[in-house]
């Protein structure tokens, strides 16, 4: 049965509380229309006459798979291949060449795409490495891709994208080189897919299973959290990041006024972050240009 009545303020406040409690994501108060759009299929599939009936059930029952479905549906999973371009240029021209020199003895690199959504970001990094850094084929390169949603991770692991998704940011030559057409979808080659370590991980929970990381991509994630959660996550990033590693945030995100352990680095049109040097009598290192 089709949904006929919108979500009222009381019900939407419950949904906001539910999402924040389990993911720390803060839903904007003016996004009821999006909640209606994303929850309607869940309500219908579960046999509820209206979204209001679905929410009433969620209110009065212990957390279940249905609650998780609702939470995952309300959290944004927007992404694309080589999103925003400039961070990938910085990886190619500065960050990876620098880390390769520093790690030439141990021949090991760890890269983490936090909140990887449907997988375009980690696959973009794997393609970039394959294209421009063939010497890393003989290294231990671990690309970890995590998300709190099992649903989006299942999609990411399959590596299948429709025509619209494949056109967003992916040049045709790379599409033809690394993807194959399969039932009107493009699937990434197994040799690329097997290089990604997909893990279900809620960022507000423990990161103890992660190794020390050289490059953390936490892009377009902090914008969904309140200030306290942003500060807590950046503290965890500081602990997880190698002392000479790099942190990439979204173009509208920053560590300024949130955490003093990071300093801003600008390379061409890309801005990213590294840990400040330990305090000493020496002058602070000037940001790279």
LUMMI-16132 format. One record per residue (C-alpha): residue number from 0; x, y, z. Coordinates in Angstrom, 2 decimals, always signed. Example, Ala and Ser with C-alpha at 12.3 -4.5 7.8 and 13.67 -1.06 7.14 Angstrom:
<recs>
rec seq 0 | x +12.30 | y -4.50 | z +7.80
rec seq 1 | x +13.67 | y -1.06 | z +7.14
</recs>
This chain:
<recs>
rec seq 0 | x +0.00 | y +0.00 | z +0.00
rec seq 1 | x +1.31 | y +3.44 | z -0.89
rec seq 2 | x +2.32 | y +5.94 | z +1.77
rec seq 3 | x -0.37 | y +8.62 | z +2.06
rec seq 4 | x +0.70 | y +10.69 | z +5.03
rec seq 5 | x +3.93 | y +12.55 | z +5.66
rec seq 6 | x +6.19 | y +12.12 | z +8.67
rec seq 7 | x +5.20 | y +14.41 | z +11.53
rec seq 8 | x +7.70 | y +16.30 | z +13.66
rec seq 9 | x +7.44 | y +13.91 | z +16.60
rec seq 10 | x +8.16 | y +10.87 | z +14.43
rec seq 11 | x +11.00 | y +12.60 | z +12.61
rec seq 12 | x +12.60 | y +13.59 | z +15.92
rec seq 13 | x +12.52 | y +9.91 | z +16.88
rec seq 14 | x +14.23 | y +8.97 | z +13.61
rec seq 15 | x +16.89 | y +11.63 | z +14.16
rec seq 16 | x +17.52 | y +10.28 | z +17.66
rec seq 17 | x +17.67 | y +6.69 | z +16.37
rec seq 18 | x +20.19 | y +7.55 | z +13.66
rec seq 19 | x +22.35 | y +9.64 | z +15.98
rec seq 20 | x +22.39 | y +6.98 | z +18.69
rec seq 21 | x +23.60 | y +4.26 | z +16.35
rec seq 22 | x +25.76 | y +6.16 | z +13.85
rec seq 23 | x +26.37 | y +9.65 | z +15.39
rec seq 24 | x +25.09 | y +11.14 | z +12.13
rec seq 25 | x +23.02 | y +14.30 | z +12.64
rec seq 26 | x +20.00 | y +14.47 | z +10.33
rec seq 27 | x +19.00 | y +18.00 | z +9.35
rec seq 28 | x +15.59 | y +18.97 | z +10.64
rec seq 29 | x +14.35 | y +19.96 | z +7.17
rec seq 30 | x +14.95 | y +16.58 | z +5.53
rec seq 31 | x +11.61 | y +14.91 | z +6.27
rec seq 32 | x +10.90 | y +14.56 | z +2.54
rec seq 33 | x +14.06 | y +12.48 | z +2.14
rec seq 34 | x +13.09 | y +10.30 | z +5.08
rec seq 35 | x +9.70 | y +9.70 | z +3.45
rec seq 36 | x +11.37 | y +8.83 | z +0.14
rec seq 37 | x +13.83 | y +6.35 | z +1.62
rec seq 38 | x +11.58 | y +4.76 | z +4.23
rec seq 39 | x +8.57 | y +4.15 | z +2.02
rec seq 40 | x +10.06 | y +1.06 | z +0.27
rec seq 41 | x +11.07 | y -0.37 | z +3.67
rec seq 42 | x +7.58 | y +0.17 | z +5.09
rec seq 43 | x +5.94 | y -1.47 | z +2.08
rec seq 44 | x +8.35 | y -4.43 | z +2.03
rec seq 45 | x +7.75 | y -5.03 | z +5.76
rec seq 46 | x +3.98 | y -4.98 | z +5.29
rec seq 47 | x +3.17 | y -1.66 | z +6.99
rec seq 48 | x +0.32 | y +0.44 | z +5.61
rec seq 49 | x +2.17 | y +3.72 | z +6.18
rec seq 50 | x +5.55 | y +5.01 | z +7.25
rec seq 51 | x +3.85 | y +6.19 | z +10.43
rec seq 52 | x +3.00 | y +2.57 | z +11.23
rec seq 53 | x +6.60 | y +1.56 | z +10.57
rec seq 54 | x +7.92 | y +4.22 | z +12.94
rec seq 55 | x +5.42 | y +3.21 | z +15.61
rec seq 56 | x +6.73 | y -0.34 | z +15.38
rec seq 57 | x +10.35 | y +0.84 | z +15.63
rec seq 58 | x +9.53 | y +2.91 | z +18.71
rec seq 59 | x +8.08 | y +0.03 | z +20.67
rec seq 60 | x +10.39 | y -2.86 | z +19.76
rec seq 61 | x +14.03 | y -3.67 | z +20.57
rec seq 62 | x +16.62 | y -2.81 | z +17.94
rec seq 63 | x +16.34 | y -5.30 | z +15.09
rec seq 64 | x +17.27 | y -5.70 | z +11.44
rec seq 65 | x +14.36 | y -3.44 | z +10.60
rec seq 66 | x +15.84 | y -0.63 | z +12.71
rec seq 67 | x +19.18 | y -1.11 | z +10.95
rec seq 68 | x +17.50 | y -0.97 | z +7.54
rec seq 69 | x +15.85 | y +2.32 | z +8.50
rec seq 70 | x +19.09 | y +3.81 | z +9.83
rec seq 71 | x +21.07 | y +2.79 | z +6.75
rec seq 72 | x +18.38 | y +4.21 | z +4.48
rec seq 73 | x +18.56 | y +7.60 | z +6.22
rec seq 74 | x +22.34 | y +7.98 | z +6.05
rec seq 75 | x +23.73 | y +9.58 | z +2.88
rec seq 76 | x +25.83 | y +7.33 | z +0.62
rec seq 77 | x +26.76 | y +9.83 | z -2.08
rec seq 78 | x +30.05 | y +9.16 | z -3.87
rec seq 79 | x +31.68 | y +8.86 | z -7.30
rec seq 80 | x +34.88 | y +7.77 | z -8.99
rec seq 81 | x +37.86 | y +10.11 | z -8.50
rec seq 82 | x +35.55 | y +12.48 | z -6.64
rec seq 83 | x +36.67 | y +16.13 | z -6.73
rec seq 84 | x +39.79 | y +15.14 | z -8.74
rec seq 85 | x +42.29 | y +17.30 | z -6.81
rec seq 86 | x +42.89 | y +14.92 | z -3.88
rec seq 87 | x +43.80 | y +12.19 | z -6.36
rec seq 88 | x +46.22 | y +14.53 | z -8.10
rec seq 89 | x +47.84 | y +15.20 | z -4.72
rec seq 90 | x +48.07 | y +11.47 | z -4.04
rec seq 91 | x +49.65 | y +10.86 | z -7.44
rec seq 92 | x +52.10 | y +13.77 | z -7.51
rec seq 93 | x +53.08 | y +14.29 | z -3.86
rec seq 94 | x +51.75 | y +11.99 | z -1.16
rec seq 95 | x +52.38 | y +8.56 | z -2.68
rec seq 96 | x +55.82 | y +9.42 | z -4.14
rec seq 97 | x +56.87 | y +10.84 | z -0.75
rec seq 98 | x +55.64 | y +7.82 | z +1.21
rec seq 99 | x +57.20 | y +5.40 | z -1.27
rec seq 100 | x +60.59 | y +6.98 | z -0.59
rec seq 101 | x +60.07 | y +6.81 | z +3.16
rec seq 102 | x +58.84 | y +3.19 | z +3.08
rec seq 103 | x +61.44 | y +1.86 | z +0.63
rec seq 104 | x +62.97 | y -0.39 | z +3.29
rec seq 105 | x +59.82 | y -1.99 | z +4.73
rec seq 106 | x +58.03 | y -1.79 | z +1.34
rec seq 107 | x +54.64 | y -1.50 | z +2.99
rec seq 108 | x +51.75 | y +0.97 | z +2.77
rec seq 109 | x +48.36 | y +1.05 | z +4.51
rec seq 110 | x +45.55 | y +3.16 | z +3.07
rec seq 111 | x +42.12 | y +3.46 | z +4.67
rec seq 112 | x +38.95 | y +4.74 | z +3.01
rec seq 113 | x +36.58 | y +5.36 | z +5.90
rec seq 114 | x +32.86 | y +5.49 | z +5.03
rec seq 115 | x +33.57 | y +4.04 | z +1.59
rec seq 116 | x +29.90 | y +3.79 | z +0.58
rec seq 117 | x +29.52 | y +1.84 | z -2.67
rec seq 118 | x +33.27 | y +1.51 | z -3.21
rec seq 119 | x +34.11 | y +4.08 | z -5.86
rec seq 120 | x +36.79 | y +5.74 | z -3.70
rec seq 121 | x +38.87 | y +2.64 | z -2.82
rec seq 122 | x +38.57 | y +1.36 | z -6.38
rec seq 123 | x +39.74 | y +4.76 | z -7.67
rec seq 124 | x +42.82 | y +4.52 | z -5.43
rec seq 125 | x +43.55 | y +0.96 | z -6.54
rec seq 126 | x +43.29 | y +2.05 | z -10.19
rec seq 127 | x +45.52 | y +5.07 | z -9.57
rec seq 128 | x +48.19 | y +2.86 | z -7.99
rec seq 129 | x +47.98 | y +0.36 | z -10.84
rec seq 130 | x +48.27 | y +3.14 | z -13.44
rec seq 131 | x +51.08 | y +5.25 | z -11.98
rec seq 132 | x +52.98 | y +3.16 | z -9.42
rec seq 133 | x +53.71 | y -0.27 | z -10.95
rec seq 134 | x +56.62 | y -0.77 | z -8.52
rec seq 135 | x +54.05 | y -1.16 | z -5.72
rec seq 136 | x +53.01 | y -4.47 | z -7.26
rec seq 137 | x +55.89 | y -5.98 | z -5.29
rec seq 138 | x +55.01 | y -4.18 | z -2.06
rec seq 139 | x +52.56 | y -5.01 | z +0.68
rec seq 140 | x +49.85 | y -2.43 | z -0.08
rec seq 141 | x +46.69 | y -2.75 | z +1.99
rec seq 142 | x +43.66 | y -0.72 | z +0.95
rec seq 143 | x +41.04 | y -0.97 | z +3.69
rec seq 144 | x +37.53 | y +0.20 | z +2.83
rec seq 145 | x +35.01 | y +0.45 | z +5.65
rec seq 146 | x +31.42 | y +1.49 | z +6.16
rec seq 147 | x +28.92 | y +0.97 | z +8.96
rec seq 148 | x +26.27 | y -0.21 | z +6.49
rec seq 149 | x +26.34 | y -3.88 | z +5.51
rec seq 150 | x +24.02 | y -3.07 | z +2.62
rec seq 151 | x +26.36 | y -0.63 | z +0.90
rec seq 152 | x +29.36 | y -2.84 | z +1.64
rec seq 153 | x +27.67 | y -5.74 | z -0.16
rec seq 154 | x +27.32 | y -3.51 | z -3.21
rec seq 155 | x +30.89 | y -2.28 | z -2.91
rec seq 156 | x +32.27 | y -5.83 | z -2.75
rec seq 157 | x +30.48 | y -6.74 | z -6.00
rec seq 158 | x +31.99 | y -3.72 | z -7.74
rec seq 159 | x +29.05 | y -3.36 | z -10.15
rec seq 160 | x +27.90 | y +0.07 | z -11.35
rec seq 161 | x +25.16 | y +1.28 | z -13.68
rec seq 162 | x +25.74 | y +3.56 | z -16.64
rec seq 163 | x +25.15 | y +6.75 | z -14.65
rec seq 164 | x +27.51 | y +5.72 | z -11.83
rec seq 165 | x +30.26 | y +4.61 | z -14.21
rec seq 166 | x +30.19 | y +7.93 | z -16.07
rec seq 167 | x +30.60 | y +9.98 | z -12.89
rec seq 168 | x +34.31 | y +10.76 | z -12.72
rec seq 169 | x +35.65 | y +7.69 | z -14.51
rec seq 170 | x +37.43 | y +8.35 | z -17.84
rec seq 171 | x +36.40 | y +6.04 | z -20.68
rec seq 172 | x +39.92 | y +4.65 | z -21.11
rec seq 173 | x +40.01 | y +3.55 | z -17.45
rec seq 174 | x +36.52 | y +2.10 | z -17.72
rec seq 175 | x +37.54 | y -0.01 | z -20.70
rec seq 176 | x +40.78 | y -1.08 | z -19.04
rec seq 177 | x +39.48 | y -2.06 | z -15.61
rec seq 178 | x +35.78 | y -2.89 | z -16.05
rec seq 179 | x +33.75 | y -5.39 | z -18.03
rec seq 180 | x +30.16 | y -4.99 | z -19.20
rec seq 181 | x +27.90 | y -7.51 | z -17.50
rec seq 182 | x +24.10 | y -7.46 | z -17.83
rec seq 183 | x +23.94 | y -3.69 | z -18.48
rec seq 184 | x +26.26 | y -2.97 | z -15.55
rec seq 185 | x +29.99 | y -2.43 | z -15.41
rec seq 186 | x +31.88 | y -4.72 | z -13.04
rec seq 187 | x +35.42 | y -3.99 | z -11.93
rec seq 188 | x +38.03 | y -6.61 | z -12.74
rec seq 189 | x +38.69 | y -9.25 | z -10.11
rec seq 190 | x +42.38 | y -8.32 | z -9.97
rec seq 191 | x +41.41 | y -4.87 | z -8.70
rec seq 192 | x +38.56 | y -6.04 | z -6.49
rec seq 193 | x +40.70 | y -8.57 | z -4.64
rec seq 194 | x +43.08 | y -5.79 | z -3.58
rec seq 195 | x +40.44 | y -4.10 | z -1.41
rec seq 196 | x +39.86 | y -5.24 | z +2.18
rec seq 197 | x +36.21 | y -4.38 | z +2.84
rec seq 198 | x +35.24 | y -4.21 | z +6.51
rec seq 199 | x +32.09 | y -3.27 | z +8.37
rec seq 200 | x +33.05 | y -0.60 | z +10.87
rec seq 201 | x +31.05 | y +2.06 | z +12.69
rec seq 202 | x +33.34 | y +5.06 | z +13.11
rec seq 203 | x +32.02 | y +5.85 | z +16.59
rec seq 204 | x +33.00 | y +2.36 | z +17.78
rec seq 205 | x +36.46 | y +0.87 | z +18.34
rec seq 206 | x +39.15 | y +1.02 | z +15.64
rec seq 207 | x +41.32 | y -1.54 | z +17.43
rec seq 208 | x +41.24 | y -4.00 | z +14.53
rec seq 209 | x +42.88 | y -1.50 | z +12.19
rec seq 210 | x +46.64 | y -1.34 | z +11.64
rec seq 211 | x +48.58 | y +1.91 | z +11.74
rec seq 212 | x +47.63 | y +3.85 | z +8.62
rec seq 213 | x +49.72 | y +5.94 | z +6.21
rec seq 214 | x +46.82 | y +7.62 | z +4.38
rec seq 215 | x +43.34 | y +8.09 | z +5.83
rec seq 216 | x +40.54 | y +9.30 | z +3.58
rec seq 217 | x +37.69 | y +10.53 | z +5.77
rec seq 218 | x +36.10 | y +12.61 | z +3.05
rec seq 219 | x +32.65 | y +14.18 | z +3.30
rec seq 220 | x +31.99 | y +12.40 | z +6.59
rec seq 221 | x +32.58 | y +14.96 | z +9.35
rec seq 222 | x +29.87 | y +17.21 | z +7.90
rec seq 223 | x +27.25 | y +14.77 | z +9.19
rec seq 224 | x +28.46 | y +14.82 | z +12.81
rec seq 225 | x +28.10 | y +17.27 | z +15.68
rec seq 226 | x +31.16 | y +19.09 | z +17.01
rec seq 227 | x +31.79 | y +16.71 | z +19.90
rec seq 228 | x +31.79 | y +13.70 | z +17.56
rec seq 229 | x +34.06 | y +15.47 | z +15.08
rec seq 230 | x +36.60 | y +16.13 | z +17.83
rec seq 231 | x +36.40 | y +12.56 | z +19.08
rec seq 232 | x +36.93 | y +11.14 | z +15.59
rec seq 233 | x +39.92 | y +13.40 | z +14.92
rec seq 234 | x +41.47 | y +12.23 | z +18.20
rec seq 235 | x +41.08 | y +8.65 | z +16.98
rec seq 236 | x +42.58 | y +9.62 | z +13.61
rec seq 237 | x +45.61 | y +11.06 | z +15.41
rec seq 238 | x +46.12 | y +7.76 | z +17.21
rec seq 239 | x +45.63 | y +5.64 | z +14.06
rec seq 240 | x +47.71 | y +7.70 | z +11.65
rec seq 241 | x +51.45 | y +7.11 | z +11.30
rec seq 242 | x +53.44 | y +10.14 | z +12.40
rec seq 243 | x +54.34 | y +11.01 | z +8.79
rec seq 244 | x +50.97 | y +10.00 | z +7.36
rec seq 245 | x +48.26 | y +12.11 | z +5.74
rec seq 246 | x +44.58 | y +12.77 | z +6.34
rec seq 247 | x +42.21 | y +13.74 | z +3.53
rec seq 248 | x +38.88 | y +15.38 | z +4.37
rec seq 249 | x +36.12 | y +16.67 | z +2.11
rec seq 250 | x +36.47 | y +20.06 | z +0.44
rec seq 251 | x +34.03 | y +21.59 | z +2.94
rec seq 252 | x +35.65 | y +20.04 | z +6.01
rec seq 253 | x +38.57 | y +21.08 | z +8.20
rec seq 254 | x +40.39 | y +20.28 | z +11.44
rec seq 255 | x +40.67 | y +23.99 | z +12.30
rec seq 256 | x +39.11 | y +24.80 | z +15.69
rec seq 257 | x +38.45 | y +21.08 | z +16.17
rec seq 258 | x +41.86 | y +19.52 | z +16.81
rec seq 259 | x +45.24 | y +21.18 | z +17.27
rec seq 260 | x +47.29 | y +18.10 | z +16.37
rec seq 261 | x +46.86 | y +18.61 | z +12.64
rec seq 262 | x +48.36 | y +21.13 | z +10.27
rec seq 263 | x +47.02 | y +22.10 | z +6.88
rec seq 264 | x +48.92 | y +21.20 | z +3.72
rec seq 265 | x +48.12 | y +22.66 | z +0.32
rec seq 266 | x +49.28 | y +21.13 | z -2.95
rec seq 267 | x +47.99 | y +22.89 | z -6.03
rec seq 268 | x +44.21 | y +23.02 | z -5.45
rec seq 269 | x +44.09 | y +20.20 | z -2.93
rec seq 270 | x +44.07 | y +20.71 | z +0.85
rec seq 271 | x +44.82 | y +17.89 | z +3.27
rec seq 272 | x +46.38 | y +17.41 | z +6.70
rec seq 273 | x +49.32 | y +15.90 | z +8.54
rec seq 274 | x +50.25 | y +15.66 | z +12.18
rec seq 275 | x +52.11 | y +18.61 | z +13.61
rec seq 276 | x +55.74 | y +17.91 | z +14.53
rec seq 277 | x +56.38 | y +17.28 | z +18.20
rec seq 278 | x +57.02 | y +20.61 | z +19.93
rec seq 279 | x +60.69 | y +21.55 | z +19.98
rec seq 280 | x +62.96 | y +24.57 | z +19.85
rec seq 281 | x +62.91 | y +24.42 | z +16.07
rec seq 282 | x +60.57 | y +26.59 | z +14.06
rec seq 283 | x +57.41 | y +24.99 | z +12.81
rec seq 284 | x +57.67 | y +23.31 | z +9.43
rec seq 285 | x +56.06 | y +25.44 | z +6.77
rec seq 286 | x +53.21 | y +23.83 | z +4.83
rec seq 287 | x +54.25 | y +22.34 | z +1.49
rec seq 288 | x +53.20 | y +24.11 | z -1.63
</recs>
